[in-house]
């Protein structure tokens, strides 16, 4: 399985239950469910194709997109977001409890299956764009 599948599985498993986190769980090792693999195949995606996540704070939804065989991304599934921190609007500084808004690359090394928050990952905030000086925020 590709690295993108690990991220996809982590997101899918963490958002579908919307229940309290399981500390020191092994749920991050669960393979991608056959139904999800079938949905990917139906939409022209493979398990190893890269993914894109789009989160909408106000709507409390997370969209999971995967690259298809033709190179274009298509929405695979939408999940409810059970909790998010801060308020609507961008993250201004580290520690402000705001969820970052922007484009972030998440690698397997940034995943933390042993977090108190089930399948947590480091978004990489601040990235180069976040760190660039701005006159208007």
C-alpha positions as CSV (number, residue, x, y, z in Angstrom):
1,X,0.0,0.0,0.0
2,X,1.2,3.5,-0.7
3,X,1.8,6.3,1.8
4,X,-1.2,8.1,0.6
5,X,-3.4,5.2,1.5
6,X,-2.2,5.4,5.1
7,X,-3.2,9.1,5.2
8,X,-6.5,8.3,3.5
9,X,-7.2,5.5,6.0
10,X,-6.3,7.6,8.9
11,X,-8.6,10.3,7.9
12,X,-11.5,8.0,7.0
13,X,-11.2,6.0,10.1
14,X,-10.8,9.0,12.4
15,X,-13.8,10.9,11.1
16,X,-16.4,8.2,10.5
17,X,-17.0,7.2,14.1
18,X,-17.0,10.7,15.7
19,X,-16.5,9.3,19.1
20,X,-14.0,9.7,21.9
21,X,-10.4,8.9,20.9
22,X,-8.9,5.6,21.8
23,X,-5.5,6.2,23.5
24,X,-2.7,3.8,22.4
25,X,-5.1,2.2,19.9
26,X,-3.9,0.0,17.0
27,X,-6.8,1.2,14.8
28,X,-4.2,3.1,12.6
29,X,-3.0,-0.4,11.4
30,X,-6.4,-1.4,10.1
31,X,-6.3,-1.9,6.3
32,X,-8.4,0.2,4.0
33,X,-11.9,-1.3,4.1
34,X,-13.0,-3.2,1.0
35,X,-15.9,-0.8,0.4
36,X,-13.5,2.1,0.2
37,X,-11.2,0.2,-2.2
38,X,-14.3,-0.6,-4.3
39,X,-15.4,3.1,-4.3
40,X,-11.9,4.1,-5.4
41,X,-11.9,1.6,-8.2
42,X,-15.4,2.8,-9.3
43,X,-14.1,6.4,-9.5
44,X,-10.9,5.4,-11.4
45,X,-8.6,5.8,-8.4
46,X,-6.0,3.4,-7.0
47,X,-5.1,2.9,-3.4
48,X,-1.6,4.4,-4.0
49,X,-2.8,7.6,-5.7
50,X,-2.1,10.9,-3.8
51,X,-4.9,12.5,-1.8
52,X,-6.1,16.0,-1.1
53,X,-8.1,17.0,1.9
54,X,-10.3,20.1,2.0
55,X,-11.7,21.1,5.4
56,X,-14.6,23.5,5.8
57,X,-14.8,24.9,9.3
58,X,-18.2,26.6,9.1
59,X,-19.8,23.5,7.6
60,X,-17.8,21.1,9.9
61,X,-17.0,18.9,6.9
62,X,-13.8,17.4,5.5
63,X,-13.7,16.3,1.9
64,X,-11.3,13.6,0.8
65,X,-10.1,13.8,-2.8
66,X,-7.9,11.4,-4.7
67,X,-6.1,11.6,-8.0
68,X,-7.7,9.5,-10.7
69,X,-5.9,7.6,-13.5
70,X,-6.4,10.6,-15.8
71,X,-4.4,12.8,-13.4
72,X,-7.3,14.9,-12.3
73,X,-8.6,14.9,-8.7
74,X,-12.1,13.8,-7.8
75,X,-13.9,13.8,-4.5
76,X,-13.9,10.4,-2.9
77,X,-15.9,11.1,0.2
78,X,-17.1,13.8,2.6
79,X,-16.9,13.3,6.4
80,X,-18.3,15.2,9.3
81,X,-15.8,17.0,11.5
82,X,-16.7,16.4,15.1
83,X,-14.5,19.0,16.7
84,X,-12.2,21.8,15.6
85,X,-10.5,24.5,17.7
86,X,-10.7,28.3,17.5
87,X,-13.2,30.3,15.5
88,X,-13.8,31.0,11.8
89,X,-10.8,32.8,10.3
90,X,-7.2,32.1,9.7
91,X,-4.5,31.1,12.1
92,X,-2.3,34.1,12.9
93,X,0.3,32.7,15.2
94,X,1.3,29.4,16.8
95,X,-0.6,28.8,20.0
96,X,-3.7,30.8,19.1
97,X,-5.8,27.6,19.0
98,X,-7.0,28.3,15.5
99,X,-7.0,25.6,12.9
100,X,-4.6,26.5,10.1
101,X,-6.1,27.5,6.7
102,X,-4.0,26.9,3.6
103,X,-2.1,24.3,1.7
104,X,0.0,21.8,3.7
105,X,1.9,18.7,2.7
106,X,1.6,15.9,5.3
107,X,4.0,13.0,5.1
108,X,3.8,9.7,7.0
109,X,6.5,11.0,9.4
110,X,4.0,13.7,10.6
111,X,1.4,11.1,11.6
112,X,1.1,10.4,15.3
113,X,-1.0,7.3,15.9
114,X,-0.1,7.4,19.7
115,X,-1.6,10.9,20.3
116,X,-4.3,11.4,22.8
117,X,-6.2,12.8,19.8
118,X,-7.0,9.7,17.6
119,X,-4.7,9.6,14.6
120,X,-3.5,13.2,14.9
121,X,-1.0,14.6,12.5
122,X,1.2,17.7,12.3
123,X,0.0,19.9,9.4
124,X,3.4,21.6,9.2
125,X,2.2,25.0,10.3
126,X,3.7,27.4,9.7
127,X,4.7,26.7,6.1
128,X,6.6,29.1,3.8
129,X,3.5,31.0,2.9
130,X,2.4,31.4,6.6
131,X,5.9,32.6,7.5
132,X,6.1,35.2,4.7
133,X,5.7,38.9,5.9
134,X,2.3,40.4,5.1
135,X,1.0,43.9,5.4
136,X,-2.7,42.8,5.6
137,X,-4.0,39.7,7.4
